[in-house]
């Protein structure tokens, strides 16, 4: 089974036999329809040979430079890089009161493993005379500003910025929260380069308990967007619900582990691939959804796995593999002949060991001898397929 079945939306790249899009290699030319044929003067053999030699030399130099300057997918969003040092977590992650630094990491790290933390909390390196952090918060990759909130009373993120990136064929959204201030030029649509200053680290929030000065930190997330129609969905679900941030509500963002990604990226020496990382995430559960066209499929077609049977017979439903945070790491189209019974919403399997390790999202639970979706799990799937 290969990756990359085209989503219902039109695609511009022709898929290869294994599902990957075919692209021209550097130095490989393709005919352009309607272009006039180019004529080339006949060159003396010596001139032609010299040109060939120079082209080869240039290609070799380009490859050598590329090998010496490996591109990184993400950079650290502050000057604190202690995560990569042996035992550096205590200098990198901000603990919660009464707990060690692990509480500042990603995953089921809060409230005795019962509460999900969808980002990492990064400690400052520099403070002013009042003890407030002065660290610059930096864009983790090239992209454009998707959203800026400068009304801290409206979010437990406080002042925050979301930047949209296109990385390894994926729309990715980094989030930078609790900022003391945001750079004046940071407006929705503004282009940013990796390392550009987005603002200054702080401790803004709207939670009942404020963030203490000694716990000031940057809350940093790497997310995928669930559904661009979030505002319509939430209005249909609960007409009285308040939504101050449109689609940039935290409920509409599914987090990946930034600490793990930064470590893996450093270990890979520039060869880290985010798409492969997501595809190889461990699935907590698999579920069948009857919808055959929904925004996730159009936004993330690279996460669709090819199924020749469905291609041949038509798609009747999708099987989704979900990690413990609810990220659909794989979508498999299913034909009617592959489905037992009606193609409705159905939990297909659960990895019980994975659920024991990561129980905090409460997406599934065991009812007697059978696993079922919780209200949280059903709500996530409702938003995903809306």
C-alpha positions in Angstrom: 0.0 0.0 0.0 1.5 3.4 -1.0 1.1 6.9 0.3 -0.4 9.8 -1.5 -3.8 8.9 -2.9 -5.1 12.2 -4.3 -7.7 13.9 -2.1 -11.1 14.8 -3.6 -9.6 18.2 -4.5 -7.7 18.5 -7.8 -4.0 18.1 -7.6 -1.3 19.4 -9.9 1.4 16.7 -9.6 1.0 13.4 -11.4 1.3 10.5 -8.9 4.0 7.9 -9.5 3.3 4.2 -9.1 4.1 4.3 -5.4 1.8 7.4 -4.9 4.5 10.0 -4.6 4.2 13.1 -6.7 6.7 13.2 -9.6 8.8 16.4 -9.7 11.6 17.4 -12.0 15.0 16.8 -10.6 17.5 19.6 -10.5 18.9 19.9 -14.0 16.0 17.8 -15.5 13.9 19.8 -18.0 10.3 19.1 -19.1 8.6 20.3 -22.3 6.2 23.2 -21.8 3.1 22.9 -23.9 2.8 25.7 -26.5 6.5 26.8 -26.1 8.4 27.4 -29.2 11.3 25.1 -29.9 14.7 26.6 -29.1 17.4 26.6 -31.7 21.0 26.2 -30.6 24.0 27.3 -32.6 26.6 24.7 -33.4 29.6 25.2 -31.2 33.2 24.1 -31.7 34.0 20.9 -30.0 36.4 22.6 -27.6 33.8 25.2 -26.5 31.1 22.6 -26.1 33.5 20.4 -24.0 34.5 23.4 -21.8 30.8 24.2 -21.2 30.1 20.6 -20.2 33.0 20.7 -17.8 31.9 24.0 -16.2 28.4 22.7 -15.8 29.7 19.5 -14.1 31.9 21.6 -11.8 29.1 23.9 -10.8 26.8 20.9 -10.0 29.6 19.4 -7.9 30.1 22.6 -6.0 26.3 23.0 -5.4 26.1 19.4 -4.0 29.1 20.0 -1.8 27.7 23.2 -0.4 24.3 21.6 0.2 26.0 18.7 2.1 27.9 21.1 4.3 24.8 23.3 5.0 22.0 20.9 6.0 18.6 22.6 6.1 16.7 22.3 9.4 13.0 22.0 9.5 12.5 24.0 12.7 14.9 26.2 14.7 14.5 26.9 18.4 12.0 29.7 19.1 14.3 31.3 21.7 18.0 31.4 22.5 17.6 28.6 25.0 18.9 25.4 23.4 19.6 23.4 26.6 17.2 20.7 25.4 20.0 19.2 23.4 22.4 19.1 26.3 22.8 15.9 28.4 20.4 16.4 31.3 19.4 19.8 29.9 15.6 19.5 30.6 15.9 21.4 33.9 17.5 24.4 32.2 15.0 24.2 29.3 11.6 23.3 30.6 9.5 25.4 33.0 8.0 23.2 35.8 4.6 23.7 37.3 4.5 24.5 41.0 5.5 21.5 43.1 6.6 19.5 40.1 9.8 18.9 38.2 10.7 20.0 34.7 8.8 17.1 33.0 5.6 19.1 33.7 6.8 21.6 31.1 7.0 19.0 28.4 4.5 17.7 25.9 1.9 15.0 26.6 0.2 13.5 29.7 2.5 15.4 32.1 0.0 17.3 34.2 -2.3 16.4 37.1 -0.8 12.9 37.7 -0.8 12.1 33.9 -4.5 13.0 33.7 -4.1 16.3 31.9 -2.8 16.9 28.4 -0.2 19.6 27.7 -0.1 20.3 23.9 3.2 22.2 23.8 6.4 22.8 25.7 7.2 25.6 28.2 10.6 27.1 27.5 12.5 28.9 30.3 14.1 32.3 29.7 17.9 33.0 29.7 17.7 36.7 30.4 15.9 39.0 32.9 15.6 42.7 33.5 16.2 44.3 36.9 12.6 43.5 37.9 13.1 39.8 37.2 11.0 39.8 34.1 12.2 37.9 31.0 13.7 39.8 28.1 14.3 36.9 25.7 13.3 37.5 22.1 10.7 35.0 20.7 11.7 33.9 17.2 9.9 32.4 14.3 10.8 28.7 14.2 10.6 28.5 10.3 9.8 30.6 7.3 6.1 31.3 6.9 3.4 33.9 7.2 1.6 35.2 10.2 -1.8 33.5 10.5 -3.2 35.1 13.6 -2.2 37.6 16.3 -4.0 38.0 19.7 -3.1 41.1 21.7 -6.1 40.8 24.1 -4.6 38.6 26.8 -7.9 38.6 28.8 -9.5 36.6 26.0 -7.3 33.5 26.1 -5.3 31.3 28.5 -2.6 31.7 25.9 -2.5 35.4 26.8 -0.8 37.4 24.0 0.0 34.9 21.2 1.0 34.6 17.6 0.3 31.8 15.2 2.6 31.3 12.1 1.7 29.2 9.1 4.4 27.2 7.4 4.5 24.8 4.4 6.9 22.0 5.4 7.4 18.6 3.7 4.1 19.0 1.8 2.2 19.8 5.0 0.4 23.0 6.4 2.0 23.4 9.8 1.1 26.0 12.4 3.5 27.1 15.2 2.1 28.9 18.2 3.9 31.3 20.6 2.0 32.1 23.8 2.2 34.2 27.0 4.1 36.9 25.2 4.8 40.2 27.1 4.7 42.1 23.8 4.3 41.4 20.1 6.4 43.1 17.4 4.5 45.9 15.7 5.0 44.4 12.3 3.5 41.1 13.2 0.1 41.3 11.5 -2.0 38.6 9.8 -0.5 37.9 6.4 3.0 39.3 7.2 5.9 37.2 5.8 8.5 36.0 8.3 11.8 34.2 8.0 13.1 31.7 10.4 14.7 33.6 13.3 12.7 36.8 12.9 11.6 38.3 16.2 7.9 37.9 16.8 7.8 39.4 20.3 9.2 39.2 23.8 8.8 36.3 26.3 6.4 37.0 29.2 3.7 35.5 31.3 0.3 36.9 30.0 -2.7 34.7 30.5 -6.4 34.9 31.5 -6.3 31.9 33.9 -7.6 32.4 37.5 -4.0 31.8 38.8 -1.5 34.1 37.1 1.9 32.9 35.9 4.4 33.7 38.6 7.5 35.7 37.7 9.8 32.8 38.4 7.7 30.6 36.0 7.7 33.0 33.1 8.1 31.1 29.9 7.3 30.7 26.2 4.6 28.2 25.5 5.5 26.8 22.1 3.4 24.5 19.9 3.7 22.7 16.5 0.2 22.0 15.3 -1.9 20.8 12.4 -5.2 22.5 11.8 -8.3 20.4 12.3 -10.9 22.3 10.2 -11.1 25.7 8.6 -14.8 25.7 9.2 -14.4 25.6 13.0 -16.5 28.8 13.5 -19.5 27.3 11.7 -19.1 24.0 13.5 -18.9 25.5 17.0 -22.0 27.7 16.2 -23.9 24.6 15.2 -22.8 22.6 18.2 -23.5 25.3 20.7 -25.1 28.6 19.5 -24.3 30.2 22.9 -20.6 29.3 22.9 -18.2 32.2 22.7 -15.5 32.1 20.1 -13.2 35.1 20.1 -10.5 33.6 17.9 -12.3 32.1 14.9 -10.5 29.1 13.5 -7.5 29.9 15.7 -9.2 28.6 18.8 -6.9 26.0 20.6 -9.6 23.4 20.2 -9.0 23.5 16.4 -5.3 22.8 16.7 -3.8 19.3 17.1 -0.3 19.4 18.6 2.8 17.4 17.8 5.6 17.1 20.4 8.0 20.1 19.7 10.7 18.7 22.1 10.8 15.3 20.4 10.9 17.0 16.9 13.7 19.3 17.9 15.7 16.4 19.3 15.1 14.0 16.4 15.9 16.8 14.0 19.3 17.4 15.7 20.1 13.7 15.7 19.2 13.4 12.0 21.8 16.0 11.0 19.4 17.9 8.7 17.7 14.8 7.2 14.6 15.0 9.4 11.3 14.8 7.5 8.2 15.9 9.3 5.8 14.0 7.0 7.6 10.7 7.8 7.6 11.6 11.5 3.8 12.0 11.4 3.1 8.9 9.2 5.1 6.8 11.6 3.4 8.0 14.8 1.9 5.2 16.9 -1.8 4.9 16.5 -3.9 4.7 19.7 -7.0 3.7 17.9 -8.5 3.3 14.4 -12.0 4.4 13.5 -14.2 4.3 10.4 -16.0 7.5 9.4 -18.7 7.5 6.7 -17.8 10.9 5.3 -15.8 10.7 2.0 -14.9 14.4 1.6 -14.0 16.6 4.4 -11.4 19.5 4.9 -8.7 17.4 6.5 -8.4 15.2 3.3 -8.0 18.3 1.2 -5.5 20.0 3.5 -3.4 16.9 4.2 -3.5 14.6 1.2 0.0 13.4 1.9 -1.5 11.6 4.9 -3.9 9.6 2.8 -2.7 6.0 2.1 -3.4 4.4 -1.2 -5.9 1.6 -1.4 -6.2 0.0 -4.9 -9.5 -1.6 -4.0 -11.1 1.7 -3.1 -9.6 3.3 -6.2 -11.1 0.6 -8.3 -14.5 0.3 -6.7 -15.1 3.8 -5.2 -14.7 5.2 -1.8 -17.5 4.4 0.7 -15.8 5.5 3.9 -12.4 6.4 5.5 -10.4 4.5 8.1 -8.5 6.9 10.3 -5.5 6.0 12.5 -5.4 8.5 15.4 -2.5 9.0 17.8 -3.0 9.6 21.5 -3.5 13.3 21.0 -6.1 12.7 18.3 -4.0 13.5 15.3 -5.1 11.5 12.3 -1.7 10.2 11.2 -3.1 8.1 8.4 -6.3 8.1 6.4 -7.2 5.0 4.3 -10.1 5.1 1.8 -12.3 2.0 2.1 -14.5 0.4 -0.5 -18.0 -0.9 0.3 -16.8 -4.4 -0.2 -14.2 -4.0 2.6 -16.8 -2.8 5.2 -18.8 -5.2 7.4 -22.3 -3.7 7.9 -23.3 -0.2 7.3 -20.5 2.3 6.8 -21.2 4.4 9.8 -19.0 5.9 12.6 -17.4 2.9 14.2 -14.4 2.3 16.5 -12.3 -0.5 14.8 -9.5 -1.1 17.2 -7.6 0.3 20.3 -4.0 -0.3 21.4 -4.6 -0.9 25.1 -0.9 -0.5 26.0 -0.8 2.9 24.2 -3.9 3.9 26.1 -2.3 3.0 29.4 0.8 5.0 28.6 -1.2 8.1 27.4 -4.7 8.2 28.9 -5.1 11.9 29.4 -7.0 12.9 26.2 -9.8 10.6 27.1 -10.8 9.8 23.5 -11.7 6.2 24.1 -12.6 4.1 27.1 -13.4 0.4 27.9 -17.0 -0.2 28.7 -17.2 -3.8 30.1 -15.3 -5.8 27.5 -15.7 -3.4 24.6 -13.9 -0.2 23.7 -16.0 2.8 22.8 -15.5 6.4 21.8 -15.9 8.9 24.6 -17.9 12.2 24.2 -14.5 13.9 23.6 -13.6 11.4 20.9 -16.9 11.8 19.1 -16.6 15.6 19.4 -13.2 15.5 17.8 -14.4 13.3 14.9 -17.4 15.5 14.4 -15.2 18.6 14.0 -12.7 16.7 11.9 -15.3 15.5 9.4 -17.6 18.6 9.4 
